[in-house]
Amino acid sequence: MSYDGFRDGFLRVNRVPTHIMTFGSWVKDDLSENNPKVIVIVIPGNPGMIEFYRDFMETIYNRLGCNVPVWGISHAGHVKIPPNVTMPALHSHEDLYGLHGQIEHKISFINKNVPSDFSVVLVGHSIGCYIALEIMSSYVGSQILKSFLLFPTIEHLALSPQGRWAKPLLTYFQPLAIAILFVFSYLSSRIQFKIVEWYFQGQEIAPCALRASMNIFDVCCTRKWMFMANQEMTLVKEADFENIARHVDDLIFYYGANDSWCPVSYYEGIKEKFPSGNIQLCDKGYDHAFVLKASRELGELVAGWFKECFIDEND
């Protein structure tokens, strides 16, 4: 689909058909005439359907004068694939869908689609921040220009207030949740959408977020994002302070004031560890899941950071 600079589609990334969304140039377009030679790449949280971030990405693209391509990549296996397209099964390819597999998935995407003479600004959200930091540690040189980390779940995820109830839910109640979704998967898409609307009733939710939520009814997708989430609880422990120290001048952290996935104490710890870093605490009341209600506001914020950083890089 393509209009007004927007396009989306599926590309096979690291063997997995992956939903990609772009504003500006499509990932396979000739970028040789593009100026500046910078691409913004958005890495989602979990569940990782990039459709959640459409309004957010569009705002960034527009506020940057429609001159900088903004690309978004879903997590491997989190979006329902088109008919007649095959996807590696979770039970025989767990390495593709776990946390480390998702990191390799994003690195593969960048390696195959970003020209070598382009720089990249990563925008991570939630676990996407953890992935962004891992990507930065994998690149030697200057291709990754900056990373903007929104509501970053980069440490002690299972010990956070939200993690304390999510971990047992993922461990013990996942089969029940999958069974319920299996029943719902046989409902018509119209009824499924009504269920999504009912769940969010009384809230002004972005239409793109409602559409993205429909992927929850695909059991194969839900198994994969739950599998990833379970690994997050186990693997996201101590923050990688050594990696952060190496790149601290190229990072902006943005914590929520009432975020039960990464509470204020995590912000305070990072701020104390890196007093000279750009580590901010939200004073606007934005939720961790900002894509539901505040995509455009956060898009404005990120576009402002980009302009500041890019001007600094060229002074």
N, C-alpha and C positions, 0 to 999 in steps of 0.2 A: 504494500500500500504506500502511495506517495502523493503528498500534496503540501503546498506551502512550506517546502523545505523539510518536511517530515517523511520518513520512510521506515518501514519495519519489515522484517522477514526472518527466515530461519537460515542459519549457516551451520555447517558441521564444524564444531570446535572441539579439538581433542577427542574426536570420535563421537561426540554427542550433538545431535541437532539442537541448536540453541537459538532462542528468540533474541534478536538484535533490534534495537530501536535507535534511529539517528535523526538529528536535526542538522541541516547543512548537508555536507557530502556523505553519500553512502559509503560503507566501508570498502567497496570495490571500485569506487570512482577514482579517476586520476586527480591526485592532489598536488601535482607539480606546480600549479599556478597559485596555490593557496598562500595567502599571506595575512596574518602571521602563520608560521609553520608550527602550530600548536593544536592539539586535540584534547578536549575534555572527555574523560571516560568515567561514567558513573557505575559504581559497583554496589549492588543492593544489599539489604539485610536479608533475613531469613524469616518467612518464605521469600525467595528471590525472583519474583516476577517483575521484570523491568517495566511492565505496563503501569505499575504503581507509581513510577517516577516520571510519567509522561509530562505532566504539567510542570513539574520541577525542572526537567530538562529543557522544555520549551521556554521557560522564563529565563534560564541561564543563556540560552541561545539568542533570544531577543535582546536581552540586556547587554550582550556583547556585540550588538550591532549586526547580528546575523553573519558575522565574519569568521567565527571560530566553530568548527564542527563539534557537536556534542553527541557522543555515542554512549549508549547504555547496553549492557550485556546481562541477560538473565543468568542465574545459576544453572549449572548443568542439571537437566532433568526436572526442573521446577515448573515448566510450562507445557501444557498439552500440545502435542505435536500434530501436524496436519496428517490427514489420511494418507496412507501408502508410504509413510516415512517410518523407518525403523529406528529404534533406540536400544542401545545395550542394556540388558536387564540388570537390575540392582543386585540380585543374588549372585551373579557371576562376575560383576564388575564393580564391586564396592569401592575399589580404588578411584573410580571416576567421580563418585558422588559424595565422598566424605570431605572433610574440611581441607585436607591437603590436596585432594583431587580438584576441589574448586579453585584453589590457588593456582595449580598447574593449568587449569582451564583458562583462567584470565591471562596468565603469562603466555600461553599458546596463542590466544586471541591477539594480544599485543604484538607478539613476534611475527605473526603472519599477516597482519593488516595495517600496522602503523609503519609508514615509511621511515627508513633509518635516519633521515635528516629532519624528522619531526620530533618535537618534545611532547610530553604527555603530562596533563594535570589530572590526577586521580581524585575523584570525589567518592569517598566511602561512607556508607551509612551502617551503623550497628556492626554486625560481624563483617560487613564490607570494609570497615576500617582495619580490622585485623588482617584481612586479605591484602588491602592496600599496603600496609606496612611490610608484609611478607614480600610483596612484589618489589618494593623499594630495596629490600635487602638482597634481591636476586639480580638487580641491575647494577653493573659497574659503569660509571660514566654519567652523562647528564640527560639521558632521554626522559627519565621521570623528573619533571621539573619541580612539581609540588604535589602534596597530598592534603586535601581538606577532609577532616575526619569528623563526621556528624554523629553525635550520640554514640561514641566509640565503645564497643564491647571488646576490649582488648586485654582484660584481666579478670580473674576470679569470677567467671560467669556463673558458675554453679553456686557461689556464695552470695550473689546479689539477691535482693528481696524477691525478684521475679524468678530467678534461677532456682531458688529453694523449693518452689512449688512446681516449676516446669520440669526439673530433673526427674522426680518420682513419676510425674505424669507421663513423660516420654519413656520411662523405664517400665512401668507397670501397667499403664492404661492405654498404651499405644494400640494393642490388638483390638480393644473395644472401640477406640476412635476410628480405626480403619474399617471395622465391621459396620459401624454406623454410616460412614461415608460410602461404603460399598453399596448400601441400600439406596442412599441418596443419589448415587451415580446413575441409577436407572430412571430417575425422574427427568422430565423434559427440561431443556435449558431454560425455558420460560419460568417453570416452577422453581428451579434452582436459583434463578436471579431474584425471584420473589423472596426466597429464604435469605439471601444476602441482604436485600433491602430491609427485611424484617429485623435482621440482626443489628443493623445500623440505624434502626428507626429512631427518629428524634434528633439525629445528627446530620449536619451538612457535610456529607462525604463526597469527595471528588468523583465524578463519573468514571474516570480511569481506574480509580481504586476499586470501585464496584466491579468493573469488568475484570480486573486482575484477580479479584477474589474468587471468580468462577473456577479458576484452576484448582481450588481446594477440592472440588468435587471429583477430580480425576485421581483415582486411588494410586496409580503409579507415580504421579507427581508428589502426592502427599507422603507416600512412603519415603521418597528420596529426600524431601526437605526435613522430615522427622529424623531420618537417619543422620543427616548432616547436623541437625540440632543436637542430637544425642552426643555426637562426637565433640561438638563445641563445649558441652558441659564438662567433658573429660579433659579436653586438650587446652582450653583457654584458662590458664592459671596465672602464673606470674607474668606481668607485662615484660616485654622484651626491651628492657631499659637500654641495653647496649645498642640495639638497632635504632631506637628512638634518639639516643645521643648522637649517633652518626648523622642523622637526618633532621635534627630538631629545628634547624633554620629553614627547612623546607616543609614544615608541617604547621597546620593550624588545627587545633583541637576545639571542638564545640560540645560542651556537656550540657545536659538538661538539669534544671534546678529541682525537678521532681521526677527523676528517672529511676524506676525500680530495676532497670537492667544495668545501669552504671550510675550508682548513687553519687551524691556530692562528695562523699569521702574518697571516692576514686579520683575525682577531679582534684581534690585537695592534695592527694598523694602525688599525682603527676605534676601539679603546680609546684609543690615543694621540691620535687626531684629536679625539675627543670625550670627554675625561676625566671630565666630569660626567654623561655619559649612562649609562643603565641597560643596560650591555653585559656579559653574563654568559658564562662558560665552563662548560660542563657538567662536573660532577664525579661523575656517576652512571654513566658509560659508555654512554649511550644512542647508538644508531647514527643516522646521517643519515636512513635509512629507518625512523624510529621506529614508523611505523604497522604494521610487521610484528610487533613484539614488545612495544612499550612505549607503546601508545596511551593506556592508562588512566593510566599514570604522568605522561605529558606533559599529559593532560587535567586531572589534579589540579593540576599546576604552573600551567597557563594560568588555570584557575578561581581559583587563589589570587591571581594577578596582577590579574585582573579585580576581585576584591573589594577589593584594596588601592587600585587606581586609581579605582574607582567611589566608594568611601568618600571618597577625597581630593577628588574632583570635587564632592562634596556637603558638604564641611566648610565 
